[in-house]
C-alpha cells in the first residue's frame, strides 16, 4: 500500500536498521529570538523520552543500543540527532558530536534533524567530510510541517516555504538523503494543503517523509488555544482521509517513515483522538483496502502532464 521506511532501509543496507536517538545540548533559533518557538513546541522540544543531553553521546548510544540490540537482535544502527535544531551550534561543537557518533562501528548512518533556515554550505561540507572519512551515510531531516505558508506564519514557524525549498536545493548538491517532516492536521490547514504538501515533496524528490498527526503538548501556546476553544481540529476520520490522499499523490519512490505521532499521555492534552497509533494504522489500512488506494495512485501530475492530452488527441 505504501513504501515503508523499514523496507527502504532493508534495500539500502541489506537488513533491518534501527534508529538510536541522540540528545545534545542545543536549542532552536525560533526560541532565542524573543519567541517561545512554534505554537506546538513544548519546553522539551520533541525529546519527551530521550536521554538527557548532559549524558555524553557515546554513553547515550551504548545505553540505547544495548536495549534495541537485545529486543530486536539488531546489528546496524542510525545515530539520530533528534531534538530541537541540531545544526544551531557553532560548527566545531556540532562536528564534535557528529564525530563521536561516527566512531561507533555499528553505526551505518547519521541522521541530523534541523530547520530549513539552519542549513548552510559550511555545515554541509563538514558533513560531507565526515561521510568521506568514516563511510557513514548522512541524512538531513527538515521540519517543513506544511506547504501552506499562511499556516506557517500563523503557528509562528519562523520560516516560510521559500527557506525549505532553498534548503533542499542546497542539500541536493551533496550525497545526502533528505527526510521531510510534515503535519497533516495543523489548525487552518485543509485537505488541499495535505495534497499540495505531498506534491511539493514529490516534485523536489526527497527520499523519505515523516508524517505526523498533530499532538498538543501541555504548556504550549497551542495548548492554551485548544483549551480556550479558539482553534478547531479535524476529526480522526478526516485525518485518515487526508493521509490517504497524501499517500496517493506522493511519489512511490519516497519512503514513508511514520504515519501518526507518539507522545507520552502525561505530556499532552490531545493526541491521536485518544486512540493508540497502531489502532489508527489498522483503520488506515482498512480504509485503503476499501478504497483500493495505494501510494502513488494519483502521481501523474509532473513532467508536463498536460501534454498527455496532445498525445491522446494525436492518436
C-alpha positions in Angstrom: 0.0 0.0 0.0 2.9 2.3 0.7 6.7 2.2 0.6 7.7 1.9 4.2 10.9 3.3 5.7 11.8 -0.1 7.1 11.7 -1.6 3.5 13.8 1.4 2.3 16.5 0.7 4.9 16.4 -3.1 4.1 17.1 -2.3 0.4 19.8 0.2 1.3 21.7 -1.9 4.0 20.5 -5.4 3.3 18.9 -5.9 6.7 16.8 -4.1 9.3 18.3 -1.0 10.7 17.2 0.8 13.9 17.5 4.4 15.0 19.2 5.3 18.2 18.1 8.8 19.4 20.8 11.2 20.5 20.0 14.3 22.5 22.6 17.1 22.6 22.6 20.5 24.4 21.1 22.6 21.7 18.0 24.8 21.3 16.3 26.4 18.3 16.7 29.8 16.7 12.9 30.3 16.9 13.2 30.1 20.7 16.2 32.5 21.1 14.7 35.4 19.0 12.4 36.7 21.7 9.9 34.0 20.8 8.8 30.8 22.6 9.2 28.9 19.3 6.5 27.3 17.2 3.0 27.3 18.7 3.1 23.5 19.1 6.7 23.3 20.6 7.0 22.2 24.2 9.8 23.1 26.5 11.3 19.6 25.9 11.1 20.0 22.1 10.3 16.6 20.8 12.6 14.7 23.2 10.0 13.6 25.6 11.5 10.1 26.1 15.1 11.0 25.2 18.1 10.6 27.4 19.3 13.9 29.0 21.6 16.0 26.8 24.0 16.1 29.7 24.9 12.5 29.0 27.8 12.1 26.5 26.8 10.9 23.1 28.8 7.8 23.4 27.0 6.8 26.6 23.6 7.5 25.1 24.4 5.3 22.1 25.7 2.5 24.3 22.7 2.5 26.5 20.1 2.6 23.7 21.9 0.2 21.5 22.1 -2.4 24.3 18.3 -2.3 24.7 17.5 -2.3 20.9 20.0 -5.0 20.2 18.6 -7.3 22.8 14.9 -6.7 21.9 15.2 -6.8 18.1 18.5 -8.7 17.6 19.7 -5.6 15.6 23.2 -5.3 14.1 23.1 -2.0 12.3 22.0 1.4 13.6 21.4 5.0 12.8 22.6 7.7 15.2 19.6 10.1 15.2 20.3 13.6 16.4 16.6 14.2 17.1 15.7 17.0 19.4 15.4 20.8 18.5 17.7 22.2 15.8 20.9 20.2 15.7 22.8 22.5 13.3 22.1 25.5 15.5 25.5 25.2 17.1 29.0 26.6 16.4 30.3 24.3 13.7 33.2 22.9 15.7 30.8 21.9 18.5 28.3 20.4 16.1 31.1 18.4 14.5 32.4 17.1 17.8 29.1 15.4 18.5 28.8 14.0 15.0 32.3 12.6 15.1 31.6 11.0 18.5 28.7 9.1 17.0 30.5 8.2 13.8 33.2 6.3 15.8 30.7 3.5 16.6 31.4 0.7 14.1 27.7 -0.5 14.2 26.5 3.0 13.2 25.9 2.9 9.4 24.2 6.3 9.2 23.9 9.6 10.9 20.6 11.5 10.8 20.5 15.2 11.7 17.2 16.8 12.5 17.2 20.6 11.8 15.2 23.5 10.3 15.3 24.8 6.8 16.7 28.1 8.0 19.7 26.4 9.7 21.2 24.8 6.5 24.4 26.3 5.3 27.2 25.2 2.9 30.0 25.1 5.5 27.9 22.7 7.7 27.1 20.6 4.7 30.7 20.5 3.6 31.7 19.4 7.1 29.2 16.5 7.0 30.5 15.6 3.6 34.0 15.2 5.0 32.7 13.1 7.9 31.0 10.8 5.3 34.1 10.6 3.3 36.4 9.7 6.2 34.0 7.4 8.1 32.0 5.9 5.2 28.8 6.7 7.2 25.8 7.7 5.3 24.2 11.1 6.1 20.5 12.0 6.2 19.3 15.6 6.8 15.8 15.8 8.4 14.0 19.0 7.7 10.9 20.2 9.5 8.6 21.8 7.0 5.2 20.8 8.5 3.0 22.2 5.7 3.3 23.7 2.3 0.7 26.3 3.3 2.9 29.4 4.1 -0.1 31.2 5.7 -0.3 28.4 8.2 3.5 28.5 8.8 3.0 32.2 9.7 0.0 31.5 12.0 1.8 28.9 14.0 4.9 31.1 14.4 7.1 28.6 12.5 9.8 31.3 12.0 10.5 30.4 8.3 8.5 30.3 5.1 8.1 27.9 2.3 11.0 29.5 0.4 13.5 28.6 3.0 12.5 25.0 2.9 12.9 24.9 -0.9 16.3 26.7 -0.7 17.5 24.1 2.0 16.5 21.2 -0.3 18.4 22.7 -3.2 21.5 23.2 -1.0 21.4 19.7 0.4 20.9 18.1 -3.1 24.4 19.3 -4.0 25.7 16.7 -1.6 25.4 12.9 -1.4 22.9 13.0 1.4 19.3 11.8 1.8 16.6 14.2 2.7 13.7 13.4 5.1 10.9 16.0 5.4 8.7 16.2 8.5 5.0 17.2 7.8 1.9 17.6 10.0 -1.3 17.0 8.1 -3.9 18.4 10.6 -2.5 21.8 11.7 -5.3 24.3 12.6 -6.3 26.2 9.5 -5.0 23.6 7.0 -7.5 21.8 4.7 -7.3 18.6 2.7 -6.0 20.6 -0.2 -3.0 21.6 1.8 -2.1 18.0 2.6 -2.3 17.2 -1.1 -0.1 20.2 -2.1 2.4 19.3 0.5 2.6 15.8 -0.9 3.0 17.2 -4.4 5.8 19.5 -3.3 7.8 16.7 -1.7 7.3 14.6 -4.8 8.4 17.5 -7.1 11.5 18.1 -5.0 12.2 14.3 -4.9 13.1 14.0 -1.2 14.0 10.4 -0.3 11.8 10.0 2.8 8.9 11.7 4.6 7.9 11.5 8.3 4.2 12.2 8.7 2.9 13.4 12.0 -0.6 13.8 13.3 -0.7 16.9 15.4 -0.4 16.4 19.2 -0.9 19.3 21.6 1.7 19.3 24.4 1.0 20.8 27.7 2.2 24.4 28.4 2.3 25.5 24.8 0.5 28.3 23.0 -1.4 25.7 21.1 -2.5 24.1 24.3 -3.9 27.5 25.5 -5.8 27.9 22.2 -7.1 24.4 22.4 -8.3 24.7 26.0 -9.9 28.2 25.2 -11.7 26.7 22.2 -10.1 29.2 19.8 -8.9 26.5 17.4 -10.6 23.5 15.8 -9.0 20.2 15.0 -10.2 17.9 12.2 -11.8 14.6 13.1 -10.0 11.3 13.2 -11.9 10.3 10.0 -10.9 13.4 8.2 -7.3 13.0 9.2 -7.3 9.5 7.8 -8.9 10.8 4.6 -6.1 13.5 4.3 -3.5 10.8 4.9 -4.8 8.6 2.2 -4.9 11.4 -0.3 -1.3 12.5 0.8 -0.1 9.0 0.0 -2.0 8.7 -3.2 -0.3 11.9 -4.5 3.1 11.0 -3.1 5.7 9.7 -5.5 6.0 5.9 -5.0 9.8 6.4 -4.7 9.5 8.3 -1.4 9.7 6.1 1.7 7.2 6.8 4.5 8.8 6.7 7.9 5.8 7.5 10.1 2.0 8.0 9.8 1.0 9.1 13.3 2.7 10.9 16.2 3.5 9.4 19.5 3.8 11.3 22.8 3.5 10.1 26.4 0.0 10.6 27.6 1.0 12.6 30.6 2.7 15.2 28.4 -0.3 16.0 26.1 -3.8 17.4 26.3 -4.6 16.0 22.8 -3.0 13.2 20.8 -4.4 10.9 18.2 -8.0 11.4 19.2 -7.5 9.3 22.3 -6.6 6.3 20.2 -3.4 4.3 20.0 -1.2 4.8 16.9 -1.4 1.2 16.0 -5.2 1.1 16.0 -5.1 4.2 13.8 -2.7 2.4 11.5 -5.2 -0.5 11.3 -8.0 1.9 10.4 -5.9 3.5 7.7 -5.0 0.1 6.2 -8.7 -1.0 6.2 -9.8 2.3 4.5 -7.1 2.0 1.9 -8.2 -1.6 1.1 -11.9 -0.4 0.8 -10.9 2.4 -1.5 -8.4 0.3 -3.4 -5.9 3.0 -2.5 -2.1 2.9 -2.7 0.9 5.3 -2.6 1.3 7.0 -6.0 -2.1 6.2 -7.3 -2.6 9.9 -8.3 1.1 10.6 -9.0 0.7 11.7 -12.6 0.9 15.5 -12.4 4.6 16.1 -13.1 6.8 16.2 -16.2 4.4 18.2 -18.4 1.3 16.2 -17.5 -1.0 18.4 -19.6 0.9 17.5 -22.8 -0.6 14.0 -22.5 -3.8 15.5 -23.9 -2.0 16.3 -27.1 -0.6 12.8 -27.3 -4.1 11.3 -26.8 -5.8 13.5 -29.4 -3.0 12.9 -31.9 -3.8 9.2 -31.8 
